[in-house]
Amino acid sequence: MSVRLAPPPLAGVRTTPPEPPNHPLVLPKPITISRLHNSRFPQHFVCKARMGMFSSAPVFVVSFASCLGFSCNDIYYAVADEFGVASARGFAAIPSSLLAAEREEAKAVLSLFLRKQGLSNAVAARTINKSDCFIDHLISMLHTKHKSRYLVGRELTTLEIRGALVPYLEVLLEEHGDMLVDVVENYPNPPGTGRSIPSPTIIISDPTSRKERAITRVSQRNSQGVLPAQVLYLMDLGMDLDQIKTIARKFPAFAYYSLDRKIKPVVELLLDLGVPQSDIPTILNKRPQLCGISFSENLKPMMAYLESLGVDKSQWAKVIYRFPALLTYSRQKVKATLDYLAELGVPEKNIGKILTRCPIL
């Protein structure tokens, strides 16, 4: 019986199975992440937060990719590569001194933002000390948003850092409200899965605080037992006293707004734009600052500017209800978003549609 011998390997020919290629991650058909996905798969909160910077492009369902064994970083960097966005991997050459300075700037921006929401200096400082992962996330956002600046070695200014981070923090505040501190401290874990800390934003311990004075102002009756005129007006719109006190707690300046010069003109404008009266309480609760900006110098010019970008006039009611903060933003903030969309390759003709349908961008 003869035995057939295997031929000797040819020179230069690989006889062992090749190693898997180290290509960027290729994911299935993109599907938009919604609130439903976030509630059904809370463990992927970090991925949704990091993917937020790709908001104009389709976002991949992180739960499916995770089931395949891919990590959050794999997904994040794959999407970054797919859309040509520089990721944190591309900034390894940034000097440590610059990274340290940026970190301190990010801490200062976050601390100021928390104090503006009513936290004391001590509470804000404690939150910052517990939020190293969130600070790193903010630095990563800076590197992504201003990648062109880093590529040429130009350092960001304080105003540029604030302009990049504050809108993102405002979106988080809109999304999570009194849970913001919990979100920041427990990042990247979703709020509520770690230790639960009562939000200091709703605790009033100082009898001389601005919050307590504001709440007293909106709830105090005169000698005839009548509430302030602006409170009665808001109650006629469908708000109750507890809702008004909540607004005063979140934004104490609201308690001092004049009915005829501040509150009523904004409400009448919203009604003229087609906003149902039943939606007014929700809008004011989301963004009471609407009543504080100048009608002629800020509100009207911003609406005209957004319309010039293609925002549909007939859809203002929906736009404002979805994200009333848009009308309080400066042109610089809006332009920063437009520049970012342009970098992602979004055609200029689609900008108006995007702002109309998804003003939170």
Buried (B, 14 or more C-beta within 10 A) or exposed (E): EEEEEEEEEEEEEEEEEEEEEEEEBEBEEEEEBEEEBBEEBBBBBBBBBBBBBBBBBBBBBBBBBBEEEBEBBBBBBBBBBBBEBBBBEBBEEBEEEBEEBBBEBBBBBBBEBBBEBBBBEEBBBBBBEBBEBBBBBBBBBBBBBBBEBBEEEEEBEEEBBBBBBBBBBBBBBBBBBBBBBBBBBBBBBBBBEEEEEEBBBEBBEEEEBBBBBBBEBBBEEEEEEEBBEBBEBBBEBEBEEEBBBBBBBBBBBBBBBEBEEBBBBBBEBBBEBBBEEEBBBBBBBBBBBBBBBEBEEBBEEBBEEBBEBBBBEEBBBBBBBBBBBBBBBEEEBBBBBBEBBEBBEBEEEEBBBBBBBEBBB
